[in-house]
Amino acid sequence: MLGAPLGYVAAVAGVLLALGLVLAAFDLWHSLRLWRAAPLRIERSLPGAFSLGVPTVLTLALVNEGAQPWRVAVFDELDAHFSFDGLPQSVTVPAGSRAVLRYTATATQRGVAQFGATQLCWRTRLGCFEVRQTLGEPRRLRVYPNFAALARYAWLSGDRRLAQIGIKTYAQRGLGTDFRQLADYKTGDSLRHIDWKATQRQRRPIVREFQDDRDQCVLFLLDCGRRMRADEGAQAQRANSHFDEALNALMLLSYVALKEGDEVGAMTFGCPPEERRDFAPRKGTATLNALMNRLHDIQPGATHSDYLLAAQELLLTQKRRALVIVLTNFRDEDATELRPAIKLLRRKHLVLVASLRERVLGRIASQPLAQPRDAVDVAAAHLFDQSRRDAFARVVGNDPLSVDVEPADLAVALVNRYHAVKRAGLL
């Protein structure tokens, strides 16, 4: 008695299944036909380059030139070294219209960034299938160091407010040794700068104005070895790595030196020979961009830095006397290697050693003694820091130019030292 009803149910189920498969196949065929007839078109707006750590708003425009609206989910393929906010997004693109999406992307590493195509996901008209489409073309973009410090310096220097960022000196009237121009005497001008012949001709006091010596050379010796891989970003949110701070300082001082009429060059060491970068000293407004294009994608490696070899190679290529700035992360065990390198460089050049000190040392040394264990940590931090300072003093000797500072303070310290060199005429 049950066989007939069960067979009937099975037959009906088979028919329904077949109809469902046919309907699903028709749904997929019809939806793909509509898409191929008038697919969505993507217009992606990307900047010419990114700055490290700076959030950038990117725009995606979906253009629908067909007669059917489309409901799509959108995801942009960003480089792995980008963080983002605002993806994926879902949007309906009306027929014969366009929809604009925006999201924020932030570069977390310098270098060359690879942007892939834009991924779309949409459901067929009856909702039987989910279809994924790829639109647009991959692009390669550069990620440069953050130019915020440079822009702020340029703005404050125009308003004579450099003291706000710790810059202690500024070019003043009548200083330097290079003749600049003749000008009327003003109260406070040195009498020894009076030009008596011009005074006699003009029948009023005329003085000579001077400017700092120009056409001098600033050469950076950038350590790319394992010491420069230190990164305290995990302890200090939004903080740059030590190497990034060194590049920021290099960029700011290059801008200042070029504005002063000097030439700027750079050489890396502590990396494999095939990854080494050299930039011959040059002047001009285009020099800063050329220098950054040369150095923007370099990363510190895991090799040991040979200070003496770097000094020997610099002496072979740089014949003219220069202010050589050694950017490194000094440890007390490096003293036996760094000291002879500095001594060799000082035979011909003015040398400034700029070393980066970990922020965490200061935090541990100044933490409150809440528990007995804290006293051990504080004492160890003071002992390590003191031994490091003593070793650094032995390496640089009585040199007042060299600095040992936390990474965030390096840029201002270098600019101040550069101004001191110019004022004293040490080059």
Secondary structure as the mmCIF struct_conf table of DSSP 4:
data_model
#
loop_
_struct_conf.conf_type_id
_struct_conf.id
_struct_conf.beg_label_comp_id
_struct_conf.beg_label_asym_id
_struct_conf.beg_label_seq_id
_struct_conf.end_label_comp_id
_struct_conf.end_label_asym_id
_struct_conf.end_label_seq_id
HELX_RH_AL_P HELX_RH_AL_P1 GLY A 3 ALA A 37
BEND BEND1 ALA A 38 ALA A 38
STRN STRN1 ARG A 41 SER A 45
BEND BEND2 GLY A 48 GLY A 48
STRN STRN2 ALA A 49 SER A 51
TURN_TY1_P TURN_TY1_P1 LEU A 52 GLY A 53
STRN STRN3 THR A 56 ASN A 64
BEND BEND3 GLY A 66 GLN A 68
STRN STRN4 TRP A 70 ASP A 76
TURN_TY1_P TURN_TY1_P2 ALA A 80 HIS A 81
STRN STRN5 PHE A 82 ASP A 85
BEND BEND4 GLY A 86 GLY A 86
BEND BEND5 PRO A 88 PRO A 88
STRN STRN6 GLN A 89 VAL A 93
TURN_TY1_P TURN_TY1_P3 ALA A 95 GLY A 96
STRN STRN7 SER A 97 ALA A 107
BEND BEND6 GLN A 109 GLN A 109
STRN STRN8 GLY A 111 PHE A 115
STRN STRN9 THR A 118 ARG A 123
TURN_TY1_P TURN_TY1_P4 ARG A 125 LEU A 126
BEND BEND7 GLY A 127 CYS A 128
STRN STRN10 GLU A 130 LEU A 135
BEND BEND8 GLY A 136 GLY A 136
STRN STRN11 ARG A 139 TYR A 144
HELX_LH_PP_P HELX_LH_PP_P1 PRO A 145 ASN A 146
HELX_RH_AL_P HELX_RH_AL_P2 ALA A 148 GLY A 158
TURN_TY1_P TURN_TY1_P5 ASP A 159 ARG A 160
HELX_RH_3T_P HELX_RH_3T_P1 LEU A 162 ILE A 165
TURN_TY1_P TURN_TY1_P6 GLY A 166 GLY A 166
TURN_TY1_P TURN_TY1_P7 ARG A 173 GLY A 174
BEND BEND9 GLY A 176 THR A 177
STRN STRN12 ASP A 178 ASP A 184
TURN_TY1_P TURN_TY1_P8 THR A 187 GLY A 188
HELX_RH_3T_P HELX_RH_3T_P2 LEU A 191 HIS A 193
STRN STRN13 ILE A 194 ILE A 194
HELX_RH_AL_P HELX_RH_AL_P3 TRP A 196 GLN A 202
TURN_TY1_P TURN_TY1_P9 ARG A 203 ARG A 203
BEND BEND10 ARG A 204 ARG A 204
STRN STRN14 ILE A 206 GLN A 211
BEND BEND11 ASP A 215 ASP A 215
STRN STRN15 CYS A 217 ASP A 223
BEND BEND12 GLY A 225 GLY A 225
HELX_RH_3T_P HELX_RH_3T_P3 ARG A 226 ARG A 229
TURN_TY1_P TURN_TY1_P10 GLY A 233 GLN A 235
BEND BEND13 ALA A 236 ALA A 236
TURN_TY1_P TURN_TY1_P11 GLN A 237 ARG A 238
HELX_LH_PP_P HELX_LH_PP_P2 ALA A 239 SER A 241
HELX_RH_AL_P HELX_RH_AL_P4 HIS A 242 LYS A 259
TURN_TY1_P TURN_TY1_P12 GLU A 260 GLY A 261
STRN STRN16 GLU A 263 PHE A 269
BEND BEND14 GLY A 270 CYS A 271
HELX_RH_3T_P HELX_RH_3T_P4 PRO A 273 GLU A 275
STRN STRN17 ASP A 278 ARG A 282
BEND BEND15 GLY A 284 GLY A 284
TURN_TY1_P TURN_TY1_P13 THR A 285 ALA A 286
HELX_RH_AL_P HELX_RH_AL_P5 THR A 287 LEU A 295
TURN_TY1_P TURN_TY1_P14 HIS A 296 ASP A 297
BEND BEND16 ALA A 302 THR A 303
HELX_LH_PP_P HELX_LH_PP_P3 HIS A 304 SER A 305
HELX_RH_AL_P HELX_RH_AL_P6 TYR A 307 THR A 317
BEND BEND17 ARG A 320 ARG A 320
STRN STRN18 LEU A 323 THR A 328
HELX_RH_3T_P HELX_RH_3T_P5 ASP A 332 ASP A 334
HELX_RH_AL_P HELX_RH_AL_P7 ALA A 335 LEU A 345
TURN_TY1_P TURN_TY1_P15 ARG A 346 LYS A 348
BEND BEND18 HIS A 349 HIS A 349
STRN STRN19 LEU A 350 LEU A 356
HELX_RH_AL_P HELX_RH_AL_P8 ARG A 359 ALA A 365
TURN_TY1_P TURN_TY1_P16 SER A 366 SER A 366
BEND BEND19 GLN A 367 GLN A 367
BEND BEND20 GLN A 371 GLN A 371
HELX_RH_AL_P HELX_RH_AL_P9 PRO A 372 VAL A 396
TURN_TY1_P TURN_TY1_P17 GLY A 397 ASN A 398
BEND BEND21 PRO A 400 LEU A 401
STRN STRN20 VAL A 403 VAL A 405
HELX_RH_3T_P HELX_RH_3T_P6 PRO A 407 ASP A 409
HELX_RH_AL_P HELX_RH_AL_P10 LEU A 410 ALA A 424
TURN_TY1_P TURN_TY1_P18 GLY A 425 GLY A 425
#
